[in-house]
Amino acid sequence: MIPLAVPNLAGREAEYLQECIDSTYVSTIGPFVDRFEEMVANAAGTKYAIATSSGTTALHAGLTALGVRHHDLVIAPAFTFIASIASIAHCGASAWFMDVSVDTWTLDPVSLERSLTEQTHRNKEGELIHTASMRRVSAILPVFTLGIPADMDRITQLAELYQLPVISDAAAALGSTYKGQASGALKADFTMYSFNGNKTVTAGGGGAIATNDEAKAKLFRHLTTTARVGGDYDHDMVGFNYRMTNLQAAVGCAQMENLDTFIQAKRKISATYELGFADIFGLTPFPAPDYAEAAHWFSGAFLAPPIAEKLPQIRFTLNELGIGARPFWKPAHMQAPYRNAPAGDLSVTESIWERVLTLPCSTGLSSSDQAKVIHHVRETIKNLC
Ligand SMILES: *Cc1c(COP(=O)(O)O)cnc(C)c1O
């Protein structure tokens, strides 16, 4: 079996874990957490990074720190992993779903602008209100789909105009750049990274918020560590217990030492698939917008009709042949808990999601295994289509 994406633990993970056990620092205080935060801030291009128990908890606490309240709306693309939307719901708020651009699979600045212009107004208090639902709009949450940065210049320009904070879900985008800038160094208030097991860099589980804003960094850290003031049991806010543990950070540090190697491997895998399918009509690579160098978290192929109609059979055949091929995210607005959330035109989202085939892309994938995958994809398509 050639798996879809498995962690690459060939570095100093075991050594660092042993250090945690020997020192008894296994919990949320310890040298690896601090080191990990430094490494993440460095890679994100920010002054601060605060490590959390997961990407989802980082988003939840991040939205809370940015002032998202019960009953609010948070603008988010429908084409995302469910955690982006669940984190909004955890605040008691709801997503306001918007479409993605067909060229980037990330939040479409054109529909964002149109929605803000045509569907909101300011109330007496000066708050931005979604006119149809009369709910306050309190943040924008762009997603860096597959490690591709969203078009942040245009999004943050609109955010400034409408005075909305921005929290980027850059879960799998560590190592990507936007117009030459590191993914965290853009104008978002917060940028979230995930270190879940299937991400390019893993801590077993974990997340982080990167930011250049000192006050917001402090508030976020405060919120994620029980909002304690002073040394004893004094707490001034409703805090979370969302801090990363030293055990997770030990793995995370060892992984971060290999970030550049991992990103290079991911980019090479993606380029090899692109080359391997270049002559097949109806198979194209995932988007590569001019403005970005993506992190290529996942690789695979985007299928045009009529091949796209055969995707389930293609996947089934590949799986039978021992190749980890999978579909990609089912859009959030089609998921039971979020069906009634306000949504604009989502025609791009609806037209792309069933046409994505993800293929094995572990950073440890060998050239011969990838050649085998390419061969079987080509044969399967020839036989079925
Ligand atoms: C992985 C992922 C998350 C969630 O991160 P966890 O660490 O698993 O909680 C959120 N958003 C996107 C886009 C992701 O890919």
PDBQT file of the ligand as one rigid body, heavy atoms in Angstrom, charges set to zero:
ROOT
HETATM    1  C1  LIG A 401      -5.956  20.568   9.304  1.00  0.00    +0.000 C 
HETATM    2  C2  LIG A 401      -6.816  21.748   9.104  1.00  0.00    +0.000 A 
HETATM    3  C3  LIG A 401      -7.451  22.387  10.185  1.00  0.00    +0.000 A 
HETATM    4  C4  LIG A 401      -7.528  21.849  11.586  1.00  0.00    +0.000 C 
HETATM    5  O1  LIG A 401      -6.372  21.659  12.242  1.00  0.00    +0.000 OA
HETATM    6  P1  LIG A 401      -6.314  20.619  13.473  1.00  0.00    +0.000 P 
HETATM    7  O2  LIG A 401      -4.930  20.825  13.966  1.00  0.00    +0.000 OA
HETATM    8  O3  LIG A 401      -6.546  19.263  12.890  1.00  0.00    +0.000 OA
HETATM    9  O4  LIG A 401      -7.342  21.027  14.454  1.00  0.00    +0.000 OA
HETATM   10  C5  LIG A 401      -8.180  23.536   9.932  1.00  0.00    +0.000 A 
HETATM   11  N1  LIG A 401      -8.283  24.030   8.704  1.00  0.00    +0.000 NA
HETATM   12  C6  LIG A 401      -7.704  23.451   7.647  1.00  0.00    +0.000 A 
HETATM   13  C7  LIG A 401      -7.848  24.085   6.309  1.00  0.00    +0.000 C 
HETATM   14  C8  LIG A 401      -6.965  22.283   7.796  1.00  0.00    +0.000 A 
HETATM   15  O5  LIG A 401      -6.414  21.707   6.725  1.00  0.00    +0.000 OA
ENDROOT
TORSDOF 0
